[in-house]
Amino acid sequence: MLTLILGGARSGKSRLAQRLAARGERVCYIATAQPGDDVEMLSRIERHRAHRPASWRTIEEPLALADAVDRAARDADAVLVDCLTVWLSNLSWNYRDREPAFLEDLVRSEIARIASLGNSSHIILVSNEVGCATVPESAVARAFRDAQGLLNQRAAEAADEVILVVAGLPLHLKGAAQ
């Protein structure tokens, strides 16, 4: 089972993902954020750590997401990836000198591989819906918004269930509500 949870900033998508993951006895949380020197990002990472059970195993993987999901799915009932947007940002920075088609192919390949791993574990992907906001001023930000939209489309196509979270309320876009 592959579930994609979409939503805007502070919409409640991570909280919903954690509730779904908690249905499993053995949960692995895959964190894609890198703390760097940013105090604000460190604060976000700490807040996420504080809101998940200590019994959950955590894998911190900013780039090789399908490999991390593969490792996690071997012995977990649920694998929660939080979040695809930060992962895409990491990829964009890491491969900034490559052609946009390279990144698009890499994302397509990783999502397809993740989708193929959902046979034994419930894989839950969290991603931001960034296409509903103001059009970004810079070309780089517009390119990222477009890449994020394509990533979300690929993940939604592969997912068994897609949920949009708005103001903490889940709207089931694909698959049955449980």
N, C-alpha and C positions, 0 to 999 in steps of 0.2 A: 504494500500500500504506500503510495506517495501522495502526500498532502502539501499543497502550496498555500501559504497564508500571506496575503498581501494587505498593505495598509499604509497610510501616511505616517509621519512622525508622531510618536506618542499616541497611536491609535488603539493600542491594546493588543497588537498582533503577537508580540513575544509572550505576553501573559496567556493568551489563548493557546499558543503553541506549547507552552509549558504544561497547561492543563491537559492537553491531548497526549503529550509525551508521558505524563505521570500515570496514565492508564497502564503502562508497562511496568514490570518489576525491575528490569535492568534497562536503564536509560543512559545514553551517551549524548553529551552536549558538545557540538562542534562549534567553537568560537572562531570567527574569521577576523575579528578586530585585532589590530596591532596597536599597542599603547603608544609607542613612539615617545615624543617629548610633550605631547599635548595633554595638558592638565584636564581639559574637558573630556577627552576620550578616556583617560584613566578613570575619571569619575563615572562615566557610563559603564565601563567594564566592571568596576567594583559594584555598581548598582545591579547589574545583571547577575554577577556572582552571588550577591546577597539574596537574590530572589529565586534561586534554584536550590533544590535539596542537596545537602552535602554528600548524599549517597550516590549522586549521579557522577559518572565518569566524565571528565572533560578532556577534549583534544583541542588544542589551539593550532589551527592551520589556516594561514592567510592565503595560500595559493593552490595547493594540490588537493582540491576539495573532493574529487571523486575517490582519490586514494584514501583520504581520511574517512569518508563514508563507508568505503569498502572495509576498512579495518574495523570500524565501529559496528557495522551491521553483522559481523561474524558472531558477536556475543551480546548483542543488545536487542531488547524487544522493541525499543523506540530509539531513533536517532534524530536529534533536533539540530538543524543547521541554522545558526543565527549570526549573520544574515547574508543573503546573496548580494545585497547592494554593497556592503563593505567588501565582500570578496571581489566583486566586479571592479571596485575602486582600486583594490590591491593589484589586480591583474592589469588594469589600465595603466597604473604607475609603473609596474614591473616591465611591461611590454610597450612602453610609451614610444619607443623608436620603431616599432613595427607598424605595418600597414593595418588599417582598421579591419580588413578582411581576416587577418590572422587572429585577432581577438574574437571576432564573431565565430570563426571556425572552432577556436578553442572552447568557447562557451557552449556552443552546440554539442561538441564532443563530450564535454564534462557532464552536461545535463543528461544527455542520452545514456551515458555510463551510470550516473546516479539512478536514473529511472530503472535501469536493468537490475539494480541491487535491491529493490524493494520487495523481494519475494519472501524473505524471512523476517524482516524488520519493518516497522512502520517508520518511514522516513518523512520527516516534517521539515519543510523549507520555509524560512521566513524571508520576505523580500519587501522592499519599499515600493509603493506606487508613486512614482515621481512625475508622471505625465499629466497630472491634474492641476499642477500649479502654474504660476506665471512662467512664460517662456524665458529661459535664462538669457542674460545679456551676452555672455561670452560664447565663442564658438566651441571652446573646450567643454563648457557646461552643457551646451546643446547636444554635443556629440555624446557626452556621458548619458544624458537623459534619453537619447535615442537608443543607445546600447542597452540601457536598463530596460527600456520598453521591449526590445527584442529578447533580452534574457527572460523577462517575465512571460512573454508569449511562448517561448520554448519550454519553460518550466510548466506553464499551465497546460500546454498541449500534452506533455508527458505525464502530468499528474492525474491521479484517480479522483482527487478531490481538490477543489480550489475554493478558498474562503477569503472574502474581502472583509476587513475589519474597519469599521468607521465608528468613532466615538465609543469604542469598547464593545460594539455590537457586531456579531458575525453575520455576514450575508453569504450564503452558500451559492457560488456561481456554477459549480460543477460537482456532481456527486450528491448523494443524499445527506441531509442533515441527520446527525445521530443524537 
